[in-house]
Every structure is written in structure tokens, then in C-alpha cells.
Amino acid sequence: MDRFPIGLLALIIVSVLIYLGLGHRVFDRMRLTDRAALVIIAALLLGSLIDIPIPGRPVSVSINVGGALVPVGLAIYLLAGAGTREERSRALWGALLTGAVVYFIGSYLMRGLPEPAGRYHFMEPLYLYPIVAGVVAYVMGRSRRAAFVAATLGVLLGDIFHYLRVAAARVPVRVDIGGGGVFDTIVLAGIFAVLLAEVVGEIRERAQGGPTAEGRAEELVTNLQAPGERGRDDEGK
């Protein structure tokens, strides 16, 4: 019997934590309500079962809804709500660098393997890629939103880079963009990047005596507020 996809298991665990009322701070910083987060998780879960085939020769492609289209849509939403242009820039450059690193590991460090889902010598790639992607994405993005965008889009870009490589070589294979093990990697990379940003951000805030709005752009402070807080602040003015 095949193992239960760890990406789906991770989403189920996150859903339970949301239902229990945990994770408010993280979702607030990402400008997401608990209900919106649950809807997104449901879309990821259901979308992971749907592949959109794109016929082609010699390389045929399928795009997974949950592993490609939903993460891209969520990334666009988070980028639109980013506090500053600098944060958007960090997220996009972080996604590009993350994709390049993931592709490099899969295609060159694992020389001789046909695609990035092959076996690694000392660590299951299902855990290696999310850790690498999460760390690179956080270092580049720093904020929770930027780290999540860089991690998820970065892994997806790594999949696209792989497709471009086999297409250029005209290898007669089928490429599932966002599907299979890549879906698990995208989910775990996004979760790990956000957790890393949360832990490091919490340590930094405690070290400086708590969060502060001094010296930060007004747009950034506004977009860091929990959904609904902006309206209450405007009413009090």
C-alpha cells in the first residue's frame, strides 16, 4: 500500500490546529482569517486530485490544480497585500533563487537521476527540498508572507525549470507540474518557511521589547494588522 501523502497529512493537521483556535497570530500577519485559511486548505486538498492535461510532443504536461494553480493564486493575493514594494521584491527574488537552488540540487547534486524526486544518499528528498526551500525563502523574504510566497513559488519554479530542461532535450516523458511528490514539497516548504519566519520574528520582537511601528512605512504597518482592525482604526479617527 502506498504511503499516505505527507502533504495532505500536513494540511489536515493544520486544519485541526485552526479549528482549535491556534495559529491566529500567523494568519493575522499574513492577512488571512481562519475561515479563509480553511477554504484555501480545502482548495489545496481537493485541487490535488485534479490534473489538467496539456498535450504535447515529445513532452506531455499536466498541471495540478492544488499543487500549482492554488498556490499561484494565493501567492498573488499575498503579494497584493504586501506592506511595501520591497517586500514584494524580496518575495519574487526569493522565489527565483529558491527555484534555482531546488533545481540545482535535483539536477546536479543528484547527478544521474532523471528528475528531482529521486533518492538522495542520506536524506529522503521529501524532507530535504522543503528544508532547503524554506531556509532560502526565509533568508530572502524575511517576512511571513514573503517567505511563504518564495517557498511555494520557488518549489513550483523548480518543477518548471525541470520541464524546460527535458523539453529542450526533447525527452519523451510526462511532466506533472505541481503534482505527485512536488505537491508534498510545496506544502511542507510553505509551512516550514512560515514557521521559521514566525520563530525568528518572535525572538527578534522579544529581544527588542515587543513589536514596534516606529520607523516603519505606514502602508506596512496597516497591512500587518489583522483583518478587520483597519476598519476599526479608521472609525476611531
C-alpha positions in Angstrom: 0.0 0.0 0.0 1.4 3.4 -0.9 2.1 5.8 1.9 -0.4 8.5 2.7 0.8 11.7 1.1 2.6 13.7 3.8 1.5 17.0 2.2 -2.2 16.1 2.7 -1.5 14.9 6.2 0.2 18.2 7.0 -2.8 20.2 5.7 -5.2 18.1 7.8 -3.1 18.8 10.9 -3.0 22.5 10.1 -6.8 22.4 9.7 -7.3 20.8 13.1 -5.0 23.4 14.7 -7.0 26.2 13.1 -10.3 24.6 14.3 -8.8 24.5 17.8 -8.1 28.2 17.6 -4.4 28.0 17.2 -2.3 30.0 14.7 -4.2 33.3 14.9 -1.1 35.3 15.0 0.4 33.7 12.0 -2.7 34.2 9.8 -3.2 37.7 11.1 0.3 38.6 9.9 -0.5 37.0 6.5 -3.8 39.0 6.3 -5.8 35.8 6.4 -8.8 34.9 8.6 -9.2 31.4 10.0 -12.1 30.9 7.6 -10.1 32.0 4.6 -7.2 29.7 5.6 -9.6 26.7 5.9 -11.1 27.5 2.4 -7.6 27.6 1.0 -6.7 24.3 2.6 -9.8 22.7 1.2 -8.9 24.0 -2.2 -5.4 22.6 -1.9 -6.8 19.2 -0.8 -9.5 18.9 -3.5 -7.3 20.5 -6.1 -4.5 17.9 -5.5 -6.9 15.4 -7.0 -7.3 17.3 -10.3 -4.8 17.4 -13.1 -5.2 19.5 -16.2 -3.5 17.7 -19.2 -1.8 19.8 -21.8 -0.9 17.5 -24.8 2.5 18.0 -26.4 5.2 16.1 -28.2 7.5 14.7 -27.2 6.9 16.1 -23.7 3.4 16.0 -22.4 2.4 18.2 -19.4 -0.2 18.1 -16.7 -0.8 20.9 -14.3 -2.1 20.0 -10.8 -4.7 22.4 -9.5 -3.8 22.0 -5.9 -0.1 22.0 -6.4 0.2 24.7 -9.0 -2.9 26.9 -9.6 -4.0 27.3 -6.0 -0.5 28.2 -4.7 -0.1 30.7 -7.5 -3.4 32.3 -6.7 -2.6 32.5 -3.0 0.8 34.0 -3.8 -0.8 36.7 -5.9 -3.2 37.5 -3.1 -0.4 37.7 -0.5 1.8 39.9 -2.9 -1.1 42.2 -3.4 -1.4 42.7 0.3 2.3 43.0 0.9 3.3 46.0 3.0 5.8 47.6 0.7 7.3 47.3 -2.7 10.5 46.0 -1.1 8.6 43.1 0.5 7.1 42.2 -2.9 10.5 42.3 -4.5 12.1 40.1 -1.8 9.3 37.6 -2.3 9.8 37.4 -6.0 13.6 37.3 -6.0 13.3 34.8 -3.2 11.1 32.6 -5.3 13.5 32.7 -8.2 16.5 31.9 -6.0 14.6 29.1 -4.2 13.6 27.6 -7.5 17.2 27.7 -8.8 18.5 26.1 -5.6 15.9 23.3 -5.7 16.5 22.7 -9.4 20.3 22.7 -8.9 20.1 20.1 -6.1 17.8 17.9 -8.1 19.6 18.1 -11.4 23.3 18.4 -10.5 23.9 17.2 -6.9 21.9 14.1 -7.7 23.6 13.5 -11.0 22.3 10.6 -13.0 18.8 10.8 -11.6 16.0 11.6 -14.1 14.2 14.2 -12.0 14.3 15.9 -8.6 12.1 13.3 -6.9 14.9 10.7 -7.0 16.6 9.2 -3.9 19.2 11.2 -2.0 22.1 9.4 -0.3 21.5 10.5 3.3 18.0 12.1 3.4 14.7 11.5 1.9 14.2 14.3 -0.7 10.7 14.8 0.5 12.2 16.4 3.6 15.4 17.8 2.0 13.7 20.0 -0.5 11.2 21.7 1.9 14.0 22.4 4.4 16.3 23.9 1.7 13.4 25.8 0.1 12.1 27.0 3.5 15.5 28.3 4.7 16.4 30.0 1.4 12.9 31.5 1.1 13.0 32.9 4.7 16.5 34.3 4.3 15.4 36.1 1.1 11.8 37.0 2.2 12.2 37.5 6.0 8.5 38.4 6.5 5.9 35.6 6.8 4.2 36.5 3.6 7.3 36.9 1.6 8.8 33.6 3.0 5.6 31.7 2.1 5.4 33.1 -1.4 9.1 32.5 -2.0 9.0 28.9 -0.7 5.8 27.8 -2.6 6.5 29.5 -5.9 10.2 28.6 -5.6 9.4 24.8 -5.5 7.0 25.3 -8.3 9.6 27.1 -10.4 12.0 24.3 -9.8 9.4 22.0 -11.3 9.0 24.3 -14.3 12.8 24.5 -14.7 12.8 20.7 -14.9 10.1 20.8 -17.6 12.1 23.3 -19.6 15.2 21.2 -19.4 13.5 18.0 -20.7 11.6 19.9 -23.3 14.8 21.4 -24.6 16.3 17.9 -24.7 13.1 16.6 -26.4 13.0 13.7 -23.9 9.7 11.8 -24.4 8.4 12.0 -20.8 5.4 13.2 -19.0 5.9 16.1 -16.6 3.4 16.8 -13.8 3.8 20.4 -12.7 2.8 20.7 -9.1 1.7 17.1 -8.9 3.0 14.0 -7.2 5.7 14.4 -4.7 6.1 18.1 -5.7 2.7 18.8 -4.1 4.0 17.5 -0.8 7.2 19.5 -1.1 5.3 22.7 -1.9 3.0 22.3 1.2 5.9 21.4 3.5 8.2 24.2 2.2 5.5 26.8 2.7 4.7 25.6 6.2 8.4 25.4 7.2 9.2 28.9 5.8 6.3 30.5 7.7 7.2 28.6 10.9 10.8 29.7 10.5 9.7 33.3 10.0 7.4 33.1 13.0 10.0 31.7 15.3 12.8 34.1 14.3 10.3 37.0 14.2 9.1 36.2 17.7 12.7 36.0 19.0 13.6 39.4 17.4 10.4 41.0 18.8 11.1 39.7 22.3 14.8 40.9 22.1 13.7 44.4 21.2 10.9 44.5 23.8 7.9 43.9 21.6 6.8 44.8 18.1 7.0 48.5 17.1 5.6 50.6 14.4 8.3 53.3 14.8 10.4 53.8 11.7 8.2 51.5 9.5 6.2 52.6 6.5 2.6 53.4 7.2 1.4 51.0 4.5 3.4 48.2 6.0 2.0 48.7 9.5 -1.5 48.9 8.1 -1.1 45.6 6.2 0.3 43.9 9.2 -2.9 44.4 11.1 -5.4 41.6 11.5 -8.3 41.5 9.1 -10.9 43.9 10.4 -8.6 46.0 12.5 -8.1 48.6 9.8 -11.8 49.4 9.7 -11.9 49.8 13.5 -8.9 52.1 13.4 -10.5 54.3 10.7 -13.7 54.5 12.7 -11.8 55.8 15.7 -10.1 58.6 13.8 
